Amino acid sequence: MATVTGIAPGASGLADSAQSDYGNANNADDRTRHGKLRVAAVFSDHMVLQRETPIAVFGEAPAGEVVAAFVTDEDGQEIAQSEGHVSSNGTWQLELPSLPAGGPLILRVRCGADEIEFRDVLVGEVWLAGGQSNIEFELYNSEFGKDAIANAQDPLLRFYNTPKTARVNLNAEAESGWQLGEAPQVAHMSAVGYYFAKQLRDALAHGIPVGIIDCYIGGTSISAWMSEELLERTALGHKYVQEYRDAIAGKTDEEMLAAQNSWQKIFDKWNADVAAVKEEHPDYSQPQIDAMLGPCPWPPPVTPFAERRPYALFEAMIRRVAPYTIAGALWYQGEEDELNAAGYGELLRGLIGEWRQTWQRTDLPFLVVQLPQFIAAADADNDPLRWPVLRDQQLSVTRETPHADIICTMDCGEFDNVHPVDKRTVGMRLGDLALHDIYHLDVPASSPQLIELNIGEGGGELIAVFNHAHGLHWHGTTPDTMRAVDDIAESPERDGGSSGFEVAASADSEFVPAHARIEQIARPGEDPADSDLCAVHIFAPEVPQPRHARYAWRSWGPAPLFNADGLPAFPFSA
């Protein structure tokens, strides 16, 4: 069966996507507009601008007009300015010079007699958090969320929730705006984004603000976040587009709107019922709630108004915030594409390239969350092995793509719950990766990864060599047991069935659980005490001459290998 993902439980709702393209914002109530001048909605009071790089400012105005932007301090002293003409299509983009971290500042944008002013503007580090429900999962619903909200008192941590809409919605954009990462509003920030930002705030030099642009919708395929043109250039992308066209063929807008509205009522009631159960029983897990209320009513009908359709969110969300200057992008998505796992890598590679082009930066850092462990109870006895393939696609793309990287989350996830509540581990791990890769701090961020698979002497075992494997050890078995125990196994050996390793005699033969033994090794001339290499000897009595091995190659199963920094090993199949 296919995974039912849907919107993250309790997540802030979608804007009304069924209204006509481009919305109908009342000019008098539209904070983004003054007279003939419009500034993109991602600019607002309390925003964070990216430090130490030219800053893009953009919007709309009559063709040929002159638009100017000015940055001043609160005393009115001008710090930076830029000026340019509106293009023939009515859009404009200026580039302010680089600014150091600091603030508060004032940004004014002017076109003739029309001017828009933004106050309490900070300059620091800005990241975009994109994907589907597990990055959408809001702080108040996450594990330890209530404590995090109560302790959120950092005015230099800020966020912008991009309106969730499948078509450009000016009303929703006018109502949006940057918010301080403090209670109560921080409750509706991405939990992953919050912990990522907090990790940066705690580690970077004192006083550097951090802003997160939340840009996600649960239950969405990667195809929703790419352009139609790019999708048509790939086999899987074309398949997604054609399936959408076939689904709406012969239906009127009225019929599809009625179906969308009918589903929305059912979905809204389910969400309200979930919230009520959580209020009365805060200790209930999502599977327990689903058992009471029934599963999430997902998916919605396929319509031109639906956020799940191909290329919808690239047009209605990504292109509405780009090219707002950012330090990099976080990406946590893939669950919705499990049925097309084998082709996911081509689309992810395309998405990274297209987003970089859209942000006008070919080296834009792109940090990916490898999918954690999960399996639906109905699949527990017959794992379809799609999630391992998708994880491998994610790993391969990030390893092959410059300025991209990935975190392993094989110790995360929950059995029969596609929305695990532990977002702190994910956010902090992403934060450490950014601190290591982008900010060049000495922060442990690399998980053990297979670099060689060799046949042992005599041919009766395979030897898997891992890097980033200092202090390699066993801990727990599956995520639930890892959380239940604090001790680290002292024995270097694990029996088949609990090691996570499997071996096979040939590419066509069945894999069987394997025994495994950890051995510290070193490069020639290197002191073993300083080495980050470890070998794992893998063998199984049932397979006297193994030639293939895999580790943690299950949707849900043993994955007990960790390094001394507490980071889990990446799964592999070789």
MOLINFEN-V10254 format. One line per field, one symbol per residue. burial: b if it has 9 or more other ideal C-beta (glycine too) atoms within 8 Angstrom, else e. A space follows every 50 residues. Layout:
burial = ???
This chain:
burial = eebbbbbbbbbeebbbbebeeebebeeeebebbeeebbbbbbbbbbbbbb beeebbbbbebeeebbbbbbbbeeeeeeebbbebebeeebbbbbbbeebe bebebbbbbbbbebbbebeebbbbbbbbbbbbbbbbbbbbbbeebeebbe ebebebbbbbbbbbbbbbbbbbbbebbbbbbbbebbbbbbbbbbbbbbbb bebbeeebbbbbbbbbbbbbbbbbbbbeebbbebebbbbbbeebeeebee eeeeebbebbbebbebbbebbebbbebbeeeeebebbbbbeebeebebeb bbbbbbbbbbbbbbbbbbbbbbbbbbbbbbbbbbbbbbebbebbbbbbbb bbebbbebbeeeebbbbbbbbbbbbbeebbeebebbbbbbbbbbbbbbee beebbbbbbbbbbbbebbbbbbbbbbbbbbbbbbbbbbbeeeeebebbbb eebeebeeeebbbbbbbbbbebbbbbbbbebbeeeeeebeeeebebebbb bbbbbeeeeebbebbbbbbbbbeeeeeeeebebbbbbbbbeebeebebbb bbbbbbbbbbbbbeeebbbbbbbe
